[in-house]
Amino acid sequence: MPGPSSMRRAASGCRTVHNPADIRGRQAPGKLRFAKATYKEMVAAYRQSVLTAFSEVEDNLAAQTLLANQYPRKRRPGRRAKTARNCIINTATASLLSRSSNR
């Protein structure tokens, strides 16, 4: 009569049947290495995204400062043009008023 071990071999179709706890024990170090590698990749990706965000903020602040410094310079010619136009209008108005009062 066959013993219990031969019955296990016949039922599984394999020569030996491994204890599931033994298989899990051998897989644990591999899974742990994989989890650590995945974690390190995620940290590296996060670190890169933070560095990219800081770089973009720095670039935008520099651009804003540059534009803020240029704004008063660009307004000066406009103010001068308005002042010149107002002087011309005032001179013309004064001239018209003085002609009309002389008649």
Buried (B, 14 or more C-beta within 10 A) or exposed (E): EEEEEEEEBEEEEEEEEEEEEEEEEEEEEEEEEEEEEEEEEEEEEEEEEEEEEEEEEEEEEEEEEEEEEEEEEEEEEEEEEEEEEEEEEEEEEEEEEEEEEEE
